Amino acid sequence: MSSTSISSPAMSSTSISSPVCNFAWYELMTTDTAAAGAFYSSVVGWTTKDVSQGSMTYFTFNLGAVGIAGLMTIPEEARAMNHPPSWIGYIDVPDVDAHAAKIVAAGGRILKPATDVPGMLRFVVVADPQGAPFVIFTPNPAMPTPASRPVPPEPGTVGWHELYTSDLETAWDFYSTQFGWTKASDMDMKEMGIYRIFGIEEKQIGGMMTKPPSIPAPYWGFYFQVDAIGAATERLKAGGGSVINGPMQVPGGSWIIQAIDPQGAMFSLVSFTA
């Protein structure tokens, strides 16, 4: 994980769409929304807002009036397949239906077909050819936008996106072709292999690498900016979460931890301050 990163804008009732083919929203599916909301509010500094519509219960994690991520109970069909609590990222594309067809043609899979959120967006849940799930979406042009949005390293923003995959080069070919991402640099992690930093134009947005055998399946992970790693780690532990790696300093000077929340979802934290 590199210390250089950009923010993804929020998507809520007061959101703004991102540059095309960038991460623009994040969503936690969990078993206990009240407990998860309290945990992340304490650790990251978010507030929660109920934005439920009709029979669908949904919350947003906010910084001020701007949504950063979503929060919902694991859907019934996912629970039936023993889907664990987890975070998933949304990538903004110009035409979600056309892009879903491109992903399938490139060896990906559709996990949930195109669905409309009235007045907000149309989305498709997909998996890349190695099996890592993510969401593509196209925002509704009528969706309201805020005047400004917070950016890293402001606490509460999303500072980095990280893919652990079964084969780096194959995954890179897929994502660079699908979304126009460019390679910024390769870091030799010795026995762990190459860590590829990628971006959009001149802006670095994340990294990817071949996963170690200890990680059972490919997945996308997300780093939330915090005030200081030490203080955030203490809040995390006090709230019932557990650290699985770190704190450690990475090239560029940032400090990170990788962790599991009380319901079992993996996430990461990053800060310039130890």
Secondary structure, 3 states (H helix, E strand, C coil): CCCCCCCCCCCCCCCCCCCCCCEEEEEEEECCHHHHHHHHHHHHCCEEEECCECCECCEEEEECCEEEEEEEECCHHHHHCCCCCEEEEEEECCCHHHHHHHHHHCCCEEEEEEEEECCCEEEEEEECCCCCEEEEEEECCCCCCCCCCCCCCCCCCEEEEEEEECCHHHHHHHHHHHHCCEEEEEEECHHHCEEEEEEECCEEEEEEEECCCCCCCCEEEEEEECCCHHHHHHHHHHCCCEEEEEEEECCCCCEEEEEECCCCCEEEEEECCC
